[in-house]
Amino acid sequence: MADIIALVLPFFGLILIGYISGKLGRQPAAALGWLNFFVIYVSLPSLFFKLVSRTPLSELTRIDFIAASLAATYTIFLLVFLIGRFIRGNSIADCTIQALAGAYGNIGYMGPGLALLAFGEAAAVPVALVFCFENAAHFIAAPALMAFAGDDARPRTAVAADVVKRIITHPFIIATAIGFLAAAFSFEPPLALQRLIDYLAQAAAPCALFAMGVTLALRPLKRIPAEIGYIVPVKLLLHPLLAWIVLGLAGNFDPLWIYTAVLLASLPTATNVFVIGQQYGVWQERASATILITTVLSVLTVSGLLYAITTGLLPPDLFP
């Protein structure tokens, strides 16, 4: 257990330091702008490129792994959407944000750092695959459902063009795609450029987690939505359990890939859910509350999952 604490404490400690800084620093939200820009457009893309470019191309084309991971995530998405629509009686727009809150984990800011700390650089490829394809799916699902709900009055062609633009211009996806090309052609950057990429990649996790903590501090918890009662257990418990089951049933994957996908599924709700809610003027404050609550509780659930993995309580496959 001491090893798990040693792994998790620095990681969540960075979020806590960011949160305390956000509370004590008395800086406006705009002050975080350049740090967020550095994380999103410079350091995390450098990390994704570095790790993917060094991976054999055969490992980067595992369609079976991608399909299994997406199946687990979008089963969760559909479950939360249906609960919100037919049991809670919420609008399609509200249900869309709620479904994202249950299925869209913080795989961008938290995923790479935690997975690499827990499993080493061998976790880089499954992290990159899950991130790229799940983000692309989320970028498609949100505007499509909002257009269907009538909250996006643009023509369908404009919505489709916006979806394509979001996918192909996302810095993480661009960096991963360039990494794919580098791996395919066995390209190695010159030494000076490689060192620069390494420096930037090393800054990714600390800066991203600090920025996440500050962001949480600047969005105070005003009320706890009723939907928290089922979204929290679905996101933190059911999602990783379902990912483990689906990946176990789908194929003979490397245990480290299974554990990485399960770990990513266990992460709290992504801050992007609030951004999407804000974009459409839907479920904004409640999305912020969901992010904060799932992040706090994930200290316990993620620690428990890592303990189960490292002690052998959670086997890597349903059918060893």
N, C-alpha and C positions, 0 to 999 in steps of 0.2 A: 504493500500500500504506500510505503514511503516513496517508492519509485514513481507511482502515479501522481502523488502530491508534488514531487519534484518536477514532473513534466507539466502538470496542469497549472500549478500555482504561478509560475512566471508568465504563462500564456494569458490566463485570465487576470493576472496582476497588472499587465499592461493595459487591459481594458479598464480596470479599476483606477489606475493612475490617470488615464484619460478622463474618466468620469469625474474624479475629484478635481482635476485641473479645470474641467469645464464648469464645475460648480464654484470654484474659488477664483478662477482667473478673471471673471467678469468681462470676458471678451464677447463681442457679438458673433453670431453664427457665421457671418461673412469672413471673420478672421481665419476660419478653418479652410477657406477656399483653396489656397495654394498648396496646403498639405494634402488635401483631397486630390488635387490635380496631380501632384507628384506621385501619390499612391496609385491612382487609376491609370495615368497615362505614361508613367515612367518606371516605377520600381516593380509593380506586379507584372506588367508586360515583360520586363527584363527577366523576372523569375520564370515565367512560363516559357519564354524562348529558350533560356538556358537549359531548363530541364527537358523540354520536348526535343530540342535539337540534338541531344546526346542519346536519344532512345532509338533502338532499331525500328525501322519502318513497319515491320510485321506486327509490332506491339501497338502501333498507333492506328491500326485499322481493324480493331476488334468490334465489329458491328454487333455481335451477340452480346457483348458486355454493355455497349451503349444502349441497345434495345431493352435489356433487362433492367438497367438502372432507370431509364425513362418510364418503363412500365410501372415500376414501384412508385415513382414520384407522382405520376399522373393518375394512378389509382387513388392515392391520397388526395390529390387535387379534386377528383371527381367526388370522392366521399364527402369532403368538407363542403363542396359546392351543393351537393344534394341535401345535406343536413340543413344548410342555411336556407335553401330554396323551399323545401317541402316540409321541414319540421319547424324551422323558425319563421318561415314566410317572408324572408327578405327579398329585396329586389335582385335582379340578375347582376347589376353593377356591384352591389354590396357583396353578393355571394362570390363574385370574381376575386375581389380583394381578400375576402376571408379564405378562399381556396388557396390563393397565393401565400397567405400567412401560414397555412398548414403544410404547404408543399415546397415553398421556396426558401431553402436554408441559406445561411450566410456562407456560401461556398466560395465567395470571392475574397472577402477580407479574412475570414477565419480558416477556411478550408486548407489552403496551401501551407500556411504556417503550422497548424496543428498536425496535419497529416505527415508533413516532413519531420517534425519533431518526434512524432510517435513511431513512424515506420521507416524513416530515412528517405533518401532520394529515389528509391525504387517506387515510392508512392506517387511520384510526379506524373506519370502517364495516366493512371486512372483518375487522378485529380483533374488533369487538363481535359480529359475526355468528358467526365461528368460535368465539369464547369461549362465547357463550350456548348455541348448539346442540350443541357438542361436550360442554360440561359437563352439559347436560341428558341427553345420551346416556350419558355415564359414570355419572351418578346413577341411571339406569335399569338399565344393564347390571350394575353391581356387585351391588346387592341382589338382582336377579333371579337371577343365577348363584349367588350365595351361598345363596339360598333353595333353588334346585335341588340344590345340593351338600349340603344338610342342615345347613349351618352357621348358618342363621337359622331358628329353630324357631317363629317367629311365624306366625300364620295369613296366608294369601296376601293377604287384604284389608288386614291391618295393614301388610304389606310394601308393597303398592301405595299405601296412604295415606301411608306414610313417604316413598316416592319422590316423590309429588306435592308433599308438603310441602317436601321438600328443594329441589325445582325452583322452586316459586313463592315461597319465602321467601329464596332466595339473594340477598344484597344486590347483587351485580353484575347479576344478571338483573332484579331489581326496578328498579335504576337505568336499565338499558338500556330496559326496557319503558316507564318514564316518559319517557325520551328519545324513544322512538318516538312517544308521544302528543304530546309537545311539538313534534316535527317535523311531525306530522300537522296540528296546529292552529296552526302557526307561532307558538308561544308563546315570548316572550322574557322571562326573569326581570327584575325591577327591577334597576337598576344596582348597588345595594348587595349584593343577593343574588348577582348575577352575579360580582361581585368576590370574594365569599366562596367561591363555587364554584371560581373560577379559582385562588385561593390553595390550596384543598384539593387540587385536581387537580395543581398543581405539586409538591405534597409526595408524590404517589403513588409515583412511580418510586424516588426515593431511599430513602424509608422501607421500601418493599416489598423492595428489593434488600438493604438493610442487615439487615432482619429475616430474610430468607432465609439470609444468610451466618451470622448468629448461630445459626439453627436447625440448619444443617449442622454447625457447631462443636459443638453440644450433643448430636449423634448420632454418636459416634465410630465409625470403621470397624473392626469387630471381625473380620470375615471377608469374603472375596470369594466370592460364590456362583458356582457353575459356570455358571449361566444368564446371567451377565454376558457370557460369550463370544459369545452371539448377540443378547442384548437391546440391548447398546450399539450395535453397528453397525446393527441394525434401527431403533433410535430416532433415532440421529444422522445416519445416511446414507440408509437405505432409505426411511424415512418421508418426508423432504423430496423425495427423488427420485420417489417414487410420487405425492405430491401434485402435483408439477410435471407429471407425465405425465397424470394423471387430469384436472386442470384444463385442460391443453392439448387433450385429446380431447373434453372435455365441452361446451365452448362458447367463444364469442368474448368473453372477459373482458378488462377493462382490465389491461394489463401490471402496473400497481402492485398490483392485487388479487391477481394470480397470485403475484407476488413476496412479498407480505405473507403469503399462506397458506403458501407454501413456507418462509418464515422461521419462522412459528409452528410448522410441522411439524418444524423442525430443532431446536427447543428441548429441553433435557434433561428427564428425568422429573420430573413435578410432585411437590411435597411432599405433595399430597393422597393420593398412592398409599400413602405411609407411614401417613397418617391412616386410610385405609380398611382397610389391613392390620391396624392396631392395633385398629380397631373390631371386627373379626371374629377377632382373635387368629391371623392367618395371615401368614406370610412377612414379619414385621415388620423384623427386623434386616437381612435381605437386601434389602428394599425401601429401607431407609435407605442401605445401601451402594450400591445402584443409583443413587439420587438423587445421592449425593456423587460417584460416579465419572463419571456422565454430565454433571454440572454442570462438573466440572474439564475433561473432554475437550471440552465444547462451546465452550470458549474458542477452540480450534483450528478445530473444524468450522463454527461459526457465523461466525467470521472468514473462513474460506475461502469460505463461501457468499456472504457479503456482497462479498467481492472478486470472485467470479465474476459477481455481479449488476452491480456498478458498472463493471466493465471490459468487459461485454458477452460474457463467455465463456459465460454462461447466457442464451440468448434467452428472451424472455417467453412464447413459444408454440412448440409442436412443429411447427405448420403456419403459418408466417408468411405 
